[in-house]
Amino acid sequence: MSLVETLELLSKARQYVEQGEQCVLHQHEIIGRLERRGRDSLEAILLLETLEDMQDAYVAHRDSLERIVLTLVKPE
């Protein structure tokens, strides 16, 4: 994979991480609202766990691409 291709993927990965952070924060807000209203929040919590797992994968992929870019820019 070329440096340009990797940088393009890295840019997209950073966007996914940012969007994922927003989704996780929003889900926390939803859970808070449900709990303040005395509603069952189990489904919302389960969705939050899924979102957090996805976010972990997005972050790991971004970090991997960053390491590849460093290797391409400054080979050992």
Backbone bond lengths (Angstrom), bond angles and torsions (degrees), N, CA, C in turn:
res aa  C-N    CA-C-N  psi(-1)  N-CA   C-N-CA  omega(-1)  CA-C   N-CA-C  phi
1 M - - - 1.445 - - 1.532 107.83 -
2 S 1.314 116.30 135.54 1.460 120.58 -178.02 1.532 110.50 -79.57
3 L 1.308 114.99 165.64 1.460 120.81 178.17 1.528 110.44 -61.46
4 V 1.318 117.08 -43.74 1.470 120.78 -179.35 1.529 110.53 -61.22
5 E 1.322 116.85 -46.10 1.467 120.54 179.11 1.528 111.02 -61.58
6 T 1.311 115.82 -42.60 1.459 120.39 -178.68 1.523 110.66 -66.43
7 L 1.316 116.80 -40.39 1.471 120.07 178.06 1.529 111.30 -64.27
8 E 1.321 116.88 -37.27 1.466 120.27 176.96 1.529 110.17 -64.14
9 L 1.324 116.28 -44.87 1.462 120.20 177.70 1.523 111.37 -63.65
10 L 1.325 115.76 -38.90 1.457 120.29 179.35 1.524 110.64 -63.86
11 S 1.301 116.93 -40.62 1.462 120.82 177.88 1.533 110.85 -60.24
12 K 1.321 116.17 -45.25 1.465 120.58 178.29 1.530 110.75 -65.18
13 A 1.322 116.49 -40.68 1.463 120.24 -179.74 1.525 110.51 -62.98
14 R 1.323 116.88 -39.82 1.467 120.14 177.50 1.522 110.95 -63.82
15 Q 1.329 117.00 -37.71 1.467 120.39 176.75 1.532 110.69 -63.89
16 Y 1.326 116.54 -42.86 1.465 120.09 178.91 1.528 111.37 -62.94
17 V 1.333 116.29 -39.45 1.463 119.84 178.64 1.527 109.49 -63.87
18 E 1.311 117.37 -44.49 1.468 121.15 179.75 1.534 110.66 -63.24
19 Q 1.326 116.64 -45.55 1.464 120.06 178.66 1.528 110.94 -64.29
20 G 1.315 115.77 -38.22 1.466 120.12 178.48 1.513 111.60 -63.39
21 E 1.331 116.46 -40.40 1.464 120.39 177.61 1.525 110.24 -60.25
22 Q 1.327 115.78 -42.39 1.457 120.19 179.41 1.534 111.06 -64.38
23 C 1.313 117.13 -40.94 1.472 120.94 178.71 1.529 111.02 -63.20
24 V 1.326 116.46 -42.98 1.463 120.73 179.79 1.530 109.82 -64.08
25 L 1.326 117.35 -45.06 1.466 120.46 178.43 1.525 111.08 -61.50
26 H 1.321 116.58 -43.07 1.463 120.78 179.48 1.526 110.85 -62.57
27 Q 1.325 116.46 -40.86 1.458 119.66 179.82 1.522 110.60 -65.74
28 H 1.332 117.58 -36.73 1.468 120.64 175.12 1.529 110.11 -60.80
29 E 1.323 116.60 -41.19 1.466 120.67 178.48 1.526 110.86 -62.92
30 I 1.317 116.56 -43.16 1.466 120.93 179.14 1.525 110.37 -60.62
31 I 1.318 116.26 -45.12 1.464 120.60 179.69 1.526 109.75 -61.52
32 G 1.318 116.26 -43.86 1.463 120.01 178.46 1.516 111.97 -59.35
33 R 1.334 117.20 -44.60 1.465 121.05 178.86 1.528 111.42 -62.85
34 L 1.320 115.53 -44.80 1.464 119.19 179.26 1.528 111.16 -59.62
35 E 1.322 115.68 -45.20 1.466 119.64 -177.06 1.525 111.24 -69.36
36 R 1.330 117.87 -37.23 1.470 120.37 177.39 1.526 111.21 -63.81
37 R 1.319 116.31 -30.93 1.465 121.27 -179.92 1.526 112.32 -89.23
38 G 1.317 115.99 2.52 1.455 120.13 178.50 1.526 113.82 74.09
39 R 1.304 116.52 22.48 1.466 121.33 -178.43 1.522 110.54 -91.43
40 D 1.323 115.16 162.18 1.467 121.65 176.56 1.535 108.41 -72.96
41 S 1.308 116.20 122.15 1.464 120.33 -177.30 1.528 112.94 -108.79
42 L 1.328 117.35 8.99 1.468 120.34 -175.12 1.523 112.15 -57.56
43 E 1.317 118.28 -49.09 1.468 120.70 -179.18 1.530 110.94 -61.13
44 A 1.323 116.59 -39.74 1.459 120.62 179.23 1.528 110.98 -66.08
45 I 1.317 116.25 -36.64 1.468 120.55 178.36 1.523 110.14 -68.62
46 L 1.326 116.46 -41.03 1.469 119.58 178.11 1.527 110.74 -63.36
47 L 1.329 116.65 -40.01 1.464 119.92 176.37 1.523 110.37 -64.21
48 L 1.325 117.13 -40.55 1.462 120.69 177.38 1.523 110.81 -58.87
49 E 1.310 117.05 -42.69 1.468 120.00 178.83 1.526 110.71 -61.12
50 T 1.309 116.99 -40.75 1.467 120.99 177.54 1.526 110.35 -64.41
51 L 1.330 116.40 -44.98 1.465 120.25 178.74 1.524 111.10 -60.96
52 E 1.320 116.81 -41.27 1.471 120.24 179.49 1.528 111.16 -65.91
53 D 1.313 117.13 -38.49 1.476 120.14 176.13 1.529 110.54 -62.89
54 M 1.333 115.76 -43.85 1.466 119.98 177.75 1.524 110.42 -62.75
55 Q 1.327 116.44 -41.19 1.459 120.47 -179.87 1.527 110.74 -62.47
56 D 1.310 116.29 -41.26 1.472 120.29 176.92 1.526 110.34 -58.39
57 A 1.332 117.04 -41.49 1.471 121.15 179.13 1.530 110.50 -66.83
58 Y 1.339 117.47 -41.33 1.467 120.68 178.37 1.528 110.65 -61.54
59 V 1.329 116.25 -44.48 1.469 121.03 -179.40 1.526 110.15 -64.37
60 A 1.312 117.48 -42.80 1.466 120.84 179.40 1.524 110.66 -62.68
61 H 1.332 116.55 -41.43 1.470 120.23 178.94 1.532 110.48 -65.33
62 R 1.326 116.67 -43.98 1.466 120.34 177.55 1.528 110.58 -59.12
63 D 1.322 116.05 -46.41 1.463 120.51 -179.42 1.528 111.08 -61.56
64 S 1.323 116.22 -39.18 1.464 120.97 178.12 1.529 110.60 -62.95
65 L 1.328 116.46 -44.24 1.465 119.97 178.39 1.525 111.25 -64.18
66 E 1.323 117.05 -37.75 1.469 119.91 177.58 1.525 110.75 -62.60
67 R 1.329 117.14 -39.71 1.468 120.23 177.71 1.528 110.79 -65.50
68 I 1.335 116.76 -38.68 1.474 120.45 178.68 1.517 109.93 -64.25
69 V 1.330 116.51 -43.05 1.473 119.78 179.15 1.521 110.06 -60.58
70 L 1.318 116.88 -44.43 1.467 119.75 178.95 1.525 111.45 -60.22
71 T 1.321 116.20 -39.31 1.459 120.34 178.91 1.531 110.81 -66.63
72 L 1.326 116.37 -39.79 1.471 120.15 -179.34 1.526 111.62 -70.65
73 V 1.322 116.11 -34.92 1.465 120.28 -178.40 1.514 111.22 -78.30
74 K 1.318 115.28 -39.23 1.477 120.61 -176.22 1.521 109.07 -131.93
75 P 1.317 117.04 77.27 1.473 119.38 179.66 1.529 110.78 -62.53
76 E 1.320 115.29 148.94 1.471 119.98 -177.44 1.495 112.13 -74.08
